[in-house]
């Protein structure tokens, strides 16, 4: 009976990991629609820049079955977060490794989501 319980728990954990991976794949197209912008470009006079607020992307290893966190994944998740607020640009502020109660290890990237359009 214990073996069956252990097998059920393992499949449940694997299912959660596969769901997270599928969600990431579905949002890659959204991430591709967001480009990075350098902070000095905010002073451009040929475009309209509207700030949509701060966003973050966190790559988290919650348990030993999860993939190791990476800065690259955190950056993709940052772009996905920007796309969710209808941004087409993001200014990357910082990325760093950190530990939290819910993550054994993680990378987190912070940025500012922007809507940039040419002036008419």
C-alpha positions as CSV (number, residue, x, y, z in Angstrom):
1,X,0.0,0.0,0.0
2,X,2.9,2.4,0.8
3,X,4.4,1.7,-2.6
4,X,1.2,2.7,-4.4
5,X,1.0,5.9,-2.3
6,X,4.6,6.8,-3.2
7,X,4.0,6.1,-6.9
8,X,0.9,8.3,-6.8
9,X,2.9,11.2,-5.2
10,X,5.7,10.9,-7.8
11,X,3.2,11.0,-10.7
12,X,1.5,14.0,-9.1
13,X,4.8,15.8,-8.8
14,X,5.8,14.9,-12.4
15,X,2.4,16.1,-13.6
16,X,2.9,19.5,-12.0
17,X,6.4,19.8,-13.5
18,X,5.1,18.9,-17.0
19,X,2.2,21.4,-16.7
20,X,4.7,24.2,-15.8
21,X,6.8,23.3,-18.8
22,X,3.8,23.3,-21.2
23,X,2.6,26.7,-19.9
24,X,6.1,28.1,-20.6
25,X,6.0,26.7,-24.2
26,X,2.6,28.3,-24.8
27,X,3.9,31.7,-23.7
28,X,7.2,31.7,-25.7
29,X,5.4,33.4,-28.6
30,X,4.2,36.2,-26.2
31,X,7.8,36.6,-25.0
32,X,9.0,36.9,-28.6
33,X,6.7,39.9,-29.0
34,X,8.5,41.8,-26.3
35,X,11.9,43.4,-27.1
36,X,14.4,44.8,-24.7
37,X,15.0,48.5,-24.5
38,X,18.0,50.3,-23.0
39,X,17.3,52.9,-20.2
40,X,18.8,55.7,-22.2
41,X,16.3,55.0,-25.1
42,X,13.5,56.3,-22.8
43,X,14.5,59.8,-23.7
44,X,13.9,59.3,-27.5
45,X,11.7,62.0,-29.1
46,X,10.5,59.9,-32.1
47,X,8.4,57.5,-30.0
48,X,5.7,57.6,-27.4
49,X,6.7,55.6,-24.3
50,X,4.0,54.6,-21.7
51,X,5.1,52.8,-18.6
52,X,2.8,49.8,-17.7
53,X,4.5,49.2,-14.4
54,X,7.1,46.9,-12.9
55,X,7.3,43.2,-13.8
56,X,9.4,40.3,-12.7
57,X,10.4,36.9,-13.9
58,X,11.3,34.1,-11.4
59,X,12.9,30.8,-12.3
60,X,12.3,28.6,-9.2
61,X,13.4,25.2,-8.2
62,X,10.7,24.3,-5.6
63,X,11.8,20.7,-5.1
64,X,14.5,18.3,-6.2
65,X,12.4,17.1,-9.2
66,X,12.2,20.6,-10.8
67,X,14.8,21.8,-13.2
68,X,17.6,24.0,-11.9
69,X,16.7,27.7,-12.1
70,X,18.5,29.8,-14.6
71,X,18.9,33.4,-15.4
72,X,17.9,32.7,-19.0
73,X,14.6,31.3,-17.9
74,X,14.0,34.2,-15.5
75,X,14.5,36.6,-18.4
76,X,12.0,34.7,-20.6
77,X,9.5,34.8,-17.8
78,X,10.1,38.5,-17.4
79,X,9.3,39.1,-21.0
80,X,6.1,36.9,-20.6
81,X,5.1,39.0,-17.6
82,X,5.5,42.1,-19.7
83,X,3.5,40.6,-22.6
84,X,0.7,39.9,-20.1
85,X,0.3,43.6,-19.4
86,X,0.3,44.3,-23.2
87,X,3.9,45.7,-23.3
88,X,6.0,45.5,-26.4
89,X,9.2,46.6,-24.7
90,X,10.9,46.0,-21.3
91,X,13.8,47.6,-19.6
92,X,15.8,45.1,-17.6
93,X,16.7,46.5,-14.2
94,X,18.5,43.6,-12.5
95,X,18.8,39.8,-12.2
96,X,20.0,38.0,-9.1
97,X,20.0,34.6,-7.5
98,X,18.1,34.3,-4.3
99,X,16.5,31.7,-1.9
100,X,13.0,31.9,-0.6
101,X,10.8,29.7,1.6
102,X,9.1,28.4,-1.5
103,X,12.2,27.9,-3.7
104,X,15.2,25.9,-2.9
105,X,17.0,28.1,-5.4
106,X,15.9,30.7,-7.8
107,X,16.8,33.4,-10.3
108,X,14.7,36.5,-10.4
109,X,14.8,39.4,-12.9
110,X,13.2,42.8,-12.5
111,X,12.2,45.2,-15.1
112,X,9.8,47.9,-16.3
113,X,7.1,47.1,-18.9
114,X,6.6,49.7,-21.6
115,X,4.3,50.3,-24.5
116,X,6.3,52.1,-27.2
117,X,4.7,53.4,-30.4
118,X,6.1,55.7,-33.1
119,X,4.8,59.3,-33.1
120,X,2.3,60.1,-35.8
